[in-house]
Amino acid sequence: MKFKLRPIVVITISIVIGVVMITSSYFELQQSRKEIFHLLNEESKSLIETISLSSVNTLNSSIELESLITKRLLNNAYLIKTLDSLHLLNQKKLIEIARENDLYRINIFNKNGDRILSNRIPEPGHIHGPDAINRYDELSSILDGETDELIIGLKEAEFSDEQRFAIAVARAKNIGGAIVINLDAKDFVEFRKKIGIGKIIRDMSDNEGLLYIILQDSAGVIAASQNINTIGSIEGDDFLSNAFNYDSAFSRINSFNNAEIFEVVKRLKFEDEVVGLFRIGLSLNEVNLVEERMQRRMIIISLILAAISIIVLSIVFTAQNLKTVSNEFSKFKSLTGSVLQNMDESVIVINKNKEIVLFNISAEKLFQKKSSKILGKTLNDISSANLSFINELIANQSTEADSIYLENALEISKMAYSVIISVTKNYDESGNIENYIIVIKDITDFKKLEEQSKRNEKLTAMGELASGVAHEIRNPINAIGMIAQRLSKEFNPQDNKEEYSSITNLLKNEVARINKITTQFLNYAKPLAVNKTSINSYEFFKDIHRLFVTQAETKKINFELESSENFFVHTDPDLLKQALMNIIQNGFDALRENGTLSLNYLKENEDMIIEIKDTGIGIPEEYHSKIFDLYFSTKKEGNGLGLSISQKIISQLGGNISFKTKSGEGTTFKIKIPL
C-alpha cells in the first residue's frame, strides 16, 4: 500500500514547525534581550563607579593642592613677619622676597588697616597710585586680635580679570597690623579646570552611545555634558530620591528626548558629605535594532540561520565589549598610576632590569629623595637607606611565589623605622616578568602605640596584683610582727639569750621590710589624684632646671634647658614634675664627668612635647622591653620604681612616653601630653 502525504498533514506539520521556530525564536529573543540588559547594566555600573572614584580623587587633589599653596604662603608670611618685627623691611626688600619666592603681591598694613608698605611699584595713572589704601573690613578679624591667621583663598583680582590666592597673618603684637600675601592663581585655576569634575564628565561624554552624564543635587544641575539643556529634578522622582539615600548604583529604563534610554545613577560622597547624584544615560538604539532584526528573522529564516545570527551578534557584542573593556582598562591603568603616586604607603616600581620606574610621593618623604633623582637608577642608589636585602628577596624569589610579605627594621638617615614590606611580581601578556612593585608601610608609630598599650596593660595588671597581694599579706605579717614583739618582751629564755634576741630582732626587721614593700605596692596600685591647673611652661621648666643645677655642678655634668617658649599647659604640675625628675635623675646616673643632659620642650598642635636627652652609655637592647617594669633596675642601689611611676603618671595625664637609645651615644626620652 502506497502512503500518500496529504496536504492537510503537510500544512499542519509546516504550521507546527513554524510555531516551534517562532516560539523558539521568541524565547531566544527574550533571552538575548535579558543578557544584553544585564551586560549593559554591569558596564554602566562599572562606568559610574569609575567616574565617582575619579571625581573623589579630583576633589582630594584640589584640596591637597590648595593646602600646599596655603602652607607655602604662610611660611613666607611668617618669614616676612620676623623681618618686620626686626624692622628690616623696605620696598626693595619686599620686591626681592617676592621675586625669589614667586609671590605676586606683599602688602603690610598697620593696625588701622592702612597699607604702609608693598612690593608694588604703581603704574602711571593707576587708581591707587602710591597712596595708602585701607583694608580694615577685610582684615578686621586679624586687626582686632580675633585670630593670627586668615586664609582668604581664591579671589578675583580687584582691577583685572585675573584671580589671586591670598593669606594674611598678624604682625608682631608690639607693632600691630597685618601682612597679606597674594599669589597669582592662574596656574592653580587652570590645573583645577584640567582635573575638575566637569572635565571628567566632558571627556567621558564623548563616548559613542553615551547620551549624557549629569551631576545634580536637590537644588539643580552641578555639572553636565554639553548636550544637556534640561533634566528632571530629584524631588518628585521616587527612583532618584531613593538612590540619593544609598551608596549603591541603581539603573532603570527612562525617557529622554522622546526616546527610551537606559539610565544608571549613583550618589557622589566626599568626606562623608553627599555632593550630588551622578546620572548616566545610555542609548538603546543598538538594542532596539537588534530586536527588530530578530523579529524579521523569526519568519523568514530557519532555526539554524537564527542561531548563526545570534552567534554573529554575540561576536559583535563581544568585540564591542572587548573594545570597551580595553578602553576602561586604559583609563583604569591611568587612574591606578595616580592612586599609586598618592598612596600613604611608599611605592617603588622597578622593571625587569632592576631600574626604578616609579617612586611615589610617600617614598620621597620616607627616603628623603626626589623621584627625579631616583628614576632610572637602582635600589642600591638610594643612599639614605640600605635596601640590598630587597634585591636579595627578588633574586631568591621562587617562580611560584608572586608576592612576598615581611616585617623588618629599616634605618633611614640614621633613624630606625619599623616597616612592612611587600614585593609583588607583575607579568606581561606573554607570562614574562614585567616589573616588581615594592610597597613599604611605615608602622613605627603603630609599634610605639602597641608598646605603650602593652605597658599600660602590664601596669594595670601589676597594680591589681599589688593591691590584692598587699591586702592578703599585710594582716598575717602584722600578726607575726606582734608575736615577735611580744616574744622579745614577755619571754626570757634561760639559755642562748643572745641567739634568741638576734632571731626575734631579725624577725621584726624582716616583718618591717615586708610591710614597707606592701605599702609601696598599695601606693603604686592606688589611682593617682590628678589636680590639673594652668601652668606657665617657661616658669615650670625653669624651676626643674634650678632643682638639678647644683647636683650637675657637683657631678661636673652639663645640664641644659634648650627651650624658652612661653605658653600655658593645663596639667597637674606636681605629678608632671615628679615624672620628669625621675627621668632626669636616671639620666644623671647614666652620665660620666663632662657628659651633657638637655631638657627641651615645645608646642606641637594640641600637645606639648618634652625631650630629655643624655649623652650617656645608652640602654642595652635586652633591657628595652623591661625599663618601665616595676622593680626593674640595673643600678645596685636602685629600687626600680622611678620609670614605672613616671610612666604611670604620664599615662594618667593623658599622654604617652617613648625612648630612643644607642649604645655609646646616649638615650632620649620623648613625652607627649595634651595642652
C-alpha positions in Angstrom: 0.0 0.0 0.0 1.4 3.3 -1.0 1.4 6.0 1.6 0.3 9.4 0.4 1.1 12.5 2.4 -2.0 14.7 2.4 -1.8 18.4 2.0 -3.5 19.0 5.4 -0.7 17.0 7.1 2.0 19.0 5.3 0.2 22.2 6.3 -0.2 21.0 9.8 3.5 20.0 10.1 4.5 23.2 8.5 2.4 25.2 10.9 3.8 23.2 13.8 7.3 23.7 12.6 6.6 27.4 12.1 5.1 27.7 15.5 8.1 25.9 17.0 10.5 28.1 15.1 8.7 31.3 16.1 8.3 30.2 19.7 11.9 29.2 19.8 13.0 32.5 18.2 10.7 34.4 20.6 12.3 32.8 23.7 15.7 33.3 22.1 14.9 36.9 21.6 13.8 37.4 25.2 16.9 35.6 26.5 19.1 37.7 24.3 17.4 40.9 25.5 17.9 39.8 29.1 21.6 39.2 28.6 22.1 42.4 26.7 20.5 44.4 29.5 22.5 42.5 32.1 25.7 43.4 30.3 24.6 47.0 29.8 23.8 47.2 33.5 27.2 45.8 34.6 29.1 48.1 32.2 27.1 51.2 33.1 27.7 50.5 36.9 31.4 50.0 36.2 31.5 53.3 34.3 29.7 55.2 37.0 31.9 53.7 39.7 34.9 54.9 37.7 33.5 58.4 37.3 32.7 58.6 41.0 36.2 57.4 42.0 37.8 59.8 39.6 35.7 62.7 41.0 36.7 61.9 44.6 40.3 61.8 43.6 39.9 65.1 41.8 38.4 66.7 44.9 41.1 65.3 47.1 43.8 66.6 44.6 42.3 70.1 44.6 42.1 70.3 48.4 45.6 69.0 48.8 47.0 71.5 46.2 45.2 74.3 48.0 46.6 73.2 51.3 50.2 73.1 49.9 49.7 76.6 48.5 48.4 77.9 51.8 51.3 76.3 53.7 53.8 77.8 51.3 52.3 81.3 51.6 52.1 81.0 55.4 55.8 80.0 55.6 56.7 83.1 53.6 54.3 85.3 55.7 56.0 84.2 58.9 59.4 84.9 57.4 58.3 88.4 56.5 56.7 88.8 59.9 60.1 88.0 61.6 61.9 90.5 59.3 59.1 93.0 60.0 59.4 92.6 63.8 63.2 93.3 63.4 62.4 96.5 61.3 64.4 95.0 58.4 61.7 95.6 55.7 61.5 98.1 53.0 60.1 98.1 49.5 63.3 96.9 47.9 63.5 94.0 50.4 59.8 93.1 49.7 60.4 93.2 45.9 63.4 90.9 46.4 61.4 88.4 48.6 58.5 88.4 46.1 60.8 87.7 43.2 62.8 84.9 44.9 59.6 83.2 46.2 57.4 83.8 43.1 54.9 85.9 45.0 52.7 88.4 43.2 52.0 90.9 46.0 53.2 91.5 49.5 51.3 94.2 51.4 51.8 95.3 55.0 49.0 97.1 56.8 49.1 99.0 60.1 46.6 98.4 62.9 44.1 100.8 61.3 44.1 98.8 58.1 46.1 101.3 56.1 48.7 99.9 53.7 52.1 101.2 54.8 54.5 99.1 52.7 54.2 97.0 49.5 56.4 95.4 46.8 54.1 97.0 44.2 55.6 99.8 42.1 52.4 101.8 40.9 51.9 102.1 37.2 51.4 105.6 35.9 47.7 106.6 36.2 46.7 103.6 38.4 43.6 104.2 40.6 45.6 103.6 43.8 48.9 105.1 42.7 51.4 105.4 45.5 48.8 106.5 48.1 47.9 104.2 51.0 44.8 102.1 50.7 42.6 100.8 53.6 41.6 97.1 54.0 40.2 97.3 57.6 36.9 95.5 56.6 38.7 92.5 55.0 41.3 92.2 57.8 39.2 93.1 60.8 39.5 89.6 62.4 43.3 90.0 62.5 43.4 93.7 63.3 41.0 93.2 66.2 43.1 90.4 67.6 40.5 87.7 67.0 42.9 85.5 65.0 46.6 85.4 64.0 45.9 83.8 60.6 43.4 84.4 57.9 43.1 82.1 54.8 41.5 84.4 52.2 41.8 81.8 49.5 40.9 82.2 45.9 39.5 85.6 44.9 39.0 87.8 41.9 41.7 90.5 41.3 40.3 93.9 42.1 41.4 95.7 38.9 41.8 92.9 36.3 40.1 89.7 35.2 42.8 87.6 36.9 42.5 85.6 40.1 44.6 85.6 43.2 45.2 83.2 46.1 45.7 85.1 49.3 46.5 84.7 53.0 47.1 87.1 55.9 48.9 86.9 59.2 49.1 89.2 62.2 52.2 91.4 62.6 54.1 91.2 65.9 51.8 92.2 68.8 54.0 95.1 69.8 53.6 96.6 66.3 50.0 95.6 65.3 48.6 95.3 61.9 48.6 92.5 59.2 50.8 91.1 56.5 48.9 90.0 53.3 50.5 87.8 50.6 48.9 87.3 47.1 49.9 84.6 44.7 48.9 84.7 41.0 46.4 81.8 40.9 46.3 81.4 37.1 48.2 78.1 37.0 46.2 76.8 40.0 42.8 77.7 38.4 43.9 76.1 35.1 45.0 73.0 36.8 41.7 72.7 38.6 39.9 73.1 35.3 42.0 70.3 33.8 41.3 67.9 36.6 37.8 69.1 37.6 34.6 67.0 37.7 33.3 69.0 34.7 36.4 68.0 32.6 35.9 64.3 33.6 32.2 64.5 32.5 33.1 66.1 29.2 35.8 63.6 28.4 33.6 60.7 29.3 30.6 62.0 27.4 32.5 61.8 24.1 32.0 58.0 24.0 29.5 56.8 21.4 26.2 55.7 22.8 26.5 57.7 25.9 23.8 60.4 25.8 24.6 62.3 28.9 26.4 62.5 32.2 25.0 64.7 34.9 25.9 65.6 38.4 23.0 67.2 40.2 21.7 67.8 43.7 18.3 68.8 45.1 19.0 72.4 44.0 19.7 71.6 40.4 22.5 70.6 38.0 26.1 70.9 39.3 27.9 69.7 36.1 26.7 68.1 32.9 27.8 67.1 29.4 27.4 69.7 26.7 24.3 68.2 25.0 22.1 68.7 28.1 19.7 71.6 28.3 17.0 70.4 30.8 16.7 67.4 33.0 14.2 66.3 35.6 14.8 67.2 39.3 15.4 64.8 42.1 12.4 66.0 44.0 9.2 64.3 42.9 11.1 61.3 41.4 10.9 58.4 43.7 13.7 56.5 41.9 16.2 59.4 42.2 15.2 60.2 45.7 15.8 56.6 46.8 19.2 56.5 45.0 20.1 59.7 46.8 19.9 57.9 50.1 22.2 54.9 49.3 25.8 54.4 48.1 24.8 51.6 45.6 24.3 52.2 41.9 20.8 51.9 40.5 19.5 51.5 36.9 16.2 51.9 35.1 14.6 52.4 31.7 13.8 56.1 31.3 12.7 58.6 28.7 14.9 61.3 27.2 14.2 63.5 24.2 11.1 61.4 23.5 13.2 58.2 23.3 13.7 55.2 25.6 17.1 55.1 27.2 18.9 53.1 29.9 19.9 55.3 32.9 22.2 54.4 35.8 22.5 56.6 38.9 24.8 56.7 41.9 25.3 59.4 44.6 28.8 61.0 45.0 30.1 61.3 48.6 33.1 63.2 49.7 34.3 63.3 53.3 31.0 61.8 54.5 29.0 64.6 52.7 26.7 63.8 49.7 27.9 66.1 46.9 25.2 65.1 44.4 23.8 62.4 42.2 25.6 61.1 39.1 23.2 60.2 36.2 24.4 58.5 33.1 22.1 58.0 30.1 22.9 55.3 27.5 21.3 54.9 24.1 19.1 51.9 23.5 19.2 52.3 19.7 21.5 49.3 19.2 19.4 47.2 21.5 16.2 48.2 19.6 17.9 47.5 16.2 18.9 44.0 17.3 15.3 43.3 18.4 13.9 44.4 15.1 16.3 42.2 13.2 15.5 39.2 15.3 11.8 39.7 14.8 12.1 39.7 11.0 14.2 36.6 11.1 11.6 34.7 13.2 9.5 34.5 10.0 12.0 34.3 7.1 14.9 32.2 8.4 15.3 28.9 9.9 16.3 27.9 13.4 19.9 27.3 12.2 20.2 30.6 10.5 18.7 32.3 13.5 21.3 30.5 15.7 24.1 31.6 13.3 22.8 35.2 13.5 22.8 35.1 17.3 26.4 33.8 17.2 27.4 36.6 14.8 25.6 39.1 17.0 27.3 37.6 20.1 30.7 38.0 18.3 29.9 41.6 17.5 28.8 42.4 21.1 31.9 40.6 22.4 34.1 42.7 20.2 32.4 45.8 21.4 32.7 44.7 24.9 36.4 43.9 24.4 36.9 47.4 23.0 35.0 48.9 25.9 36.9 46.8 28.4 40.2 47.8 26.7 39.3 51.5 26.9 38.2 51.1 30.5 41.4 49.3 31.3 43.5 52.1 29.8 41.6 54.6 32.0 41.9 52.3 35.0 45.6 52.0 34.4 45.9 55.8 34.3 43.9 56.0 37.5 46.0 53.3 39.1 49.1 55.3 38.4 47.6 58.3 40.1 46.5 56.3 43.1 50.0 54.7 43.4 51.5 58.2 43.4 49.3 59.4 46.2 49.1 56.3 48.4 50.1 56.8 52.1 52.4 53.8 51.7 55.8 54.2 49.9 55.6 52.5 46.5 58.6 51.7 44.4 58.2 50.0 41.0 61.3 48.5 39.3 61.4 46.9 35.9 62.9 43.6 35.0 66.3 45.3 34.6 66.1 46.4 38.3 65.7 50.1 37.3 63.3 52.3 39.3 60.4 53.4 37.1 58.1 54.7 39.8 59.0 56.4 43.1 55.8 57.9 44.7 55.4 60.9 47.0 55.4 58.9 50.2 58.6 57.2 49.1 60.2 60.6 48.6 59.2 61.6 52.1 60.4 58.4 53.7 63.8 58.2 51.9 64.2 62.0 51.7 64.9 61.7 48.0 63.3 63.4 45.0 61.9 61.0 42.4 63.5 63.0 39.6 66.9 62.0 41.0 66.0 58.3 41.6 64.1 57.3 38.4 66.2 55.2 36.1 68.5 54.1 38.9 68.6 51.0 41.1 67.7 50.4 44.8 71.3 50.5 45.7 71.5 54.1 44.6 69.1 55.2 47.4 72.0 56.2 49.6 69.8 57.2 52.6 69.0 53.5 53.3 70.4 50.1 52.7 67.8 48.2 50.5 70.1 45.5 49.3 68.0 42.9 51.2 65.1 43.7 48.8 67.3 42.9 45.8 68.2 39.6 47.6 64.5 38.9 48.1 63.8 39.4 44.4 66.8 37.3 43.4 65.8 34.4 45.7 62.0 34.7 45.0 60.7 31.3 43.7 58.8 31.3 40.4 55.6 30.1 42.2 55.6 33.0 44.7 54.1 36.1 43.2 54.2 38.1 46.4 56.4 38.2 49.5 55.5 40.0 52.7 57.8 40.6 55.7 58.1 42.9 58.7 61.6 44.4 59.0 63.6 47.1 60.7 64.9 49.8 58.4 67.4 52.5 59.1 67.0 55.7 57.0 69.4 58.6 57.5 70.4 57.1 60.9 66.7 56.9 62.0 65.2 53.5 62.9 61.9 52.6 61.3 59.6 49.6 61.6 58.2 48.7 58.3 56.1 46.1 56.5 57.4 45.4 53.0 55.6 43.6 50.2 57.2 42.6 46.9 54.8 41.6 44.1 55.7 40.4 40.6 53.7 41.6 37.5 53.7 39.7 34.3 53.1 40.8 30.7 50.8 39.1 28.2 53.4 36.5 27.4 53.8 35.5 31.0 57.2 37.1 31.4 58.0 39.2 34.5 57.4 42.9 33.5 58.1 44.6 36.8 58.2 44.4 40.6 56.0 46.5 42.9 57.6 47.2 46.3 55.2 48.6 48.9 56.7 49.9 52.2 54.3 50.7 55.0 55.8 52.6 58.0 54.4 51.1 61.2 56.8 52.8 63.6 54.1 54.9 65.3 51.8 51.8 65.4 54.6 49.8 67.1 55.1 52.6 69.6 51.4 52.7 70.4 51.4 48.9 70.7 54.3 49.0 73.1 52.5 51.8 75.1 49.4 49.8 75.2 51.2 46.7 76.4 53.0 48.7 79.1 49.6 50.2 80.2 48.1 46.7 80.4 51.1 45.4 82.3 50.9 48.4 84.7 47.2 47.7 85.3 47.8 44.0 85.9 50.6 44.8 88.3 48.5 47.3 90.1 45.7 44.8 90.6 48.2 42.2 91.7 49.8 44.7 94.0 46.5 45.6 95.6 45.4 42.0 96.1 48.7 40.7 97.3 49.3 43.6 99.7 45.9 43.2 101.4 46.3 39.5 101.7 49.8 39.7 103.1 49.5 42.7 105.5 47.3 41.1 108.1 49.3 37.9 108.7 52.6 39.8 108.5 51.4 42.3 111.2 50.3 39.3 113.3 53.7 37.8 113.0 55.3 41.1 113.9 53.2 41.5 117.0 54.0 37.9 118.1 57.7 38.6 117.6 57.4 41.8 119.6 55.7 40.0 122.5 58.2 37.2 122.5 61.1 39.7 122.8 59.4 41.4 125.7 57.5 38.7 127.6 59.6 35.6 127.1 63.0 35.4 128.7 64.8 32.1 127.9 67.4 30.6 130.3 69.8 29.5 127.6 71.1 31.1 124.4 69.7 34.5 125.2 71.8 36.4 122.6 70.8 34.0 119.8 67.1 34.3 120.9 67.4 38.1 120.9 69.1 38.1 117.5 66.4 35.8 115.9 63.5 37.9 117.3 65.1 41.2 116.1 65.7 39.6 112.7 62.1 38.5 112.5 60.9 42.0 113.5 63.2 43.6 110.9 62.0 41.3 108.1 58.3 42.0 109.0 59.0 45.7 108.8 60.7 45.2 105.4 57.7 43.2 104.1 55.4 46.0 105.4 57.4 48.6 103.5 57.2 46.6 100.3 53.5 46.1 100.9 53.0 49.9 101.4 54.9 50.5 98.1 52.6 48.0 96.4 49.5 49.7 97.7 50.7 53.2 96.8 51.5 52.0 93.3 48.2 50.3 92.8 46.2 53.3 94.1 45.0 55.6 91.4 46.8 59.0 91.4 44.8 62.1 92.5 45.2 64.3 89.4 44.7 68.0 90.1 45.1 69.9 86.8 45.7 73.6 86.7 47.0 76.0 84.1 50.8 76.5 84.3 53.3 78.6 82.5 55.7 76.4 80.5 58.8 78.5 80.9 58.5 79.0 84.6 57.7 75.3 85.1 60.8 74.1 83.3 63.0 76.8 84.7 62.1 75.5 88.2 63.0 72.0 87.3 66.3 73.2 85.8 67.1 75.1 89.1 66.5 71.9 91.1 69.2 70.0 89.4 71.8 72.7 88.7 73.7 72.2 92.0 73.8 68.4 91.5 75.0 68.9 87.9 77.8 71.2 89.1 78.8 68.7 91.8 79.0 65.8 89.3 80.6 68.1 86.7 77.7 67.4 84.3 76.4 69.9 81.7 72.6 70.3 82.3 71.0 72.5 79.6 67.5 73.9 79.2 67.3 74.3 75.4 63.9 76.0 75.1 62.4 79.2 76.4 59.0 79.0 74.8 56.3 80.6 76.8 52.8 79.1 76.6 50.2 77.6 79.0 49.6 73.9 79.8 46.6 72.5 81.6 48.0 69.7 83.7 49.0 68.6 87.2 52.3 70.3 87.9 53.3 68.2 90.9 52.8 64.9 89.2 54.4 66.0 85.9 57.4 67.4 87.9 57.7 64.1 89.8 57.7 62.1 86.5 60.4 64.4 84.9 62.6 64.4 87.9 62.7 60.6 87.9 63.8 60.5 84.3 66.3 63.4 84.7 67.8 61.6 87.8 68.2 58.4 85.8 70.0 60.5 83.1 72.3 62.0 85.7 73.1 58.5 86.9 74.0 57.3 83.4 76.4 60.2 82.7 80.1 60.4 83.3 82.1 63.5 84.1 81.6 66.3 81.4 78.6 64.5 80.0 75.6 66.5 78.9 71.9 66.2 79.7 69.5 68.5 77.8 65.9 69.3 78.6 63.8 70.6 75.7 60.1 71.3 75.3 57.8 72.7 72.5 54.2 73.1 71.5 53.1 70.9 68.7 49.5 71.2 67.5 47.3 70.4 70.7 50.2 68.7 72.6 53.3 69.6 74.5 56.4 67.6 73.5 59.1 67.1 76.1 62.5 65.6 75.3 65.1 64.6 77.9 68.4 63.7 76.1 71.6 62.4 77.7 75.0 61.5 76.2 75.4 58.5 78.5 76.2 54.9 77.7 72.7 54.1 76.3 70.3 51.3 77.3 71.3 47.7 76.3 68.9 46.2 73.8 68.0 43.3 76.1 66.6 45.9 78.6 64.4 47.8 76.2 61.2 45.9 77.0 61.8 46.0 80.7 62.8 49.5 81.7 59.2 50.5 82.6 58.6 47.4 84.6 58.0 47.7 88.4 61.1 46.9 90.5 63.3 46.6 87.4 66.7 48.4 87.8 70.2 48.0 86.6 71.6 50.1 89.4 72.9 48.4 92.5 71.0 50.7 94.9 68.0 51.3 92.6 64.5 50.2 93.6 63.1 50.0 90.1 60.2 52.4 90.9 61.3 55.7 89.1 60.5 54.9 85.4 57.4 52.8 86.4 56.0 55.7 88.4 56.9 58.2 85.6 55.1 56.1 83.0 52.0 55.7 85.2 51.9 59.5 85.8 52.3 60.3 82.1 49.5 57.8 81.3 47.1 59.3 83.8 47.8 62.8 82.5 46.5 61.5 79.1 49.9 61.3 77.4 52.5 58.8 76.3 56.2 58.2 76.7 58.8 56.6 74.4 62.5 56.4 74.1 65.3 56.1 71.6 68.7 54.8 72.6 72.0 53.8 71.0 74.9 52.2 72.7 77.7 54.7 73.4 75.6 57.7 72.2 73.0 58.1 74.9 69.3 58.0 75.4 66.4 60.3 74.5 63.0 60.1 76.3 60.1 61.7 74.5 56.9 62.7 76.3 53.7 63.9 74.7 50.9 65.3 76.9 47.8 67.2 75.8 47.8 71.0 76.3 
